[in-house]
Amino acid sequence: MSSGAPKGENCEVDMDSKGGDLFSAEDAFPTGTGGAGIMSKLWMPKGFSAGMAKEWLDKRRVSIRPWASFVDQRKFSKPRNFGELCKRVVKNVEIYNSNYTFIFLGLILYCIISSPMLLIALAVFAGAFYVIHVKSLEKKLVIMGKELTTPHQMSLAGAVSLPVFWLAGAGAAVFWILGATLFVIGSHAAFREVEGSDLEELLMEPV
């Protein structure tokens, strides 16, 4: 009497297909982009992606002015009056905005590397956000009847790591970065002479 159950090779094929369904790439990586999709979903805010950040950095890198010309001492002079100073600052910010951006990022990196406690504070913040976000992916986190969105999760991670940031002197670090940035960029923009060739290159850049 036949039971109707699959036997032999048919049974093996069915089991293989079931196994394939259970461990398919789509189930393992529901975002449709594999491991990178999970990481982008885990770390990037909604509407933002690693590709967008890379594209922005690439544009900054392409539009950067030669550093040799940027620091050429022969092209520095004291402005004759306040009007010329203001004109230099405005024009140089337009011409060297990519250079100034990388200087700002470099100062941030230097401040973080030179402060072990700040590194620890950032690690605590990243760890707290990671744990909170992973928990929210497993099960919706609700506080006072409201689901925690990504900005809320970052705020909660910030609150958890706030004592460590306070011990690390994060406030002083922020003021140091802002002060150093204003001093370096302001001094360069005020004393760097604006040349006609620089303005021509700026007008020729694609929008």
Buried (B, 14 or more C-beta within 10 A) or exposed (E): EEEEEEEEEEEEEEEEEEEEEEEEEEEEBEBEEEEEBBEBBBBBEEEEBEEEEEEEEEEBEEBBBEEEBBEEEEBEEEBEEEEBBEEBBEBBBEBBBBBBBBBBEEBBEEBBEEBEBBEBBBEBBEEBBBEBBEEBEEEEBEEEEEEBEBEBBBEBBEEBBBEBBEEBBBEEBEEBBEEBBEEBBBEBBBBBBBEEEBEEEBEEEEE
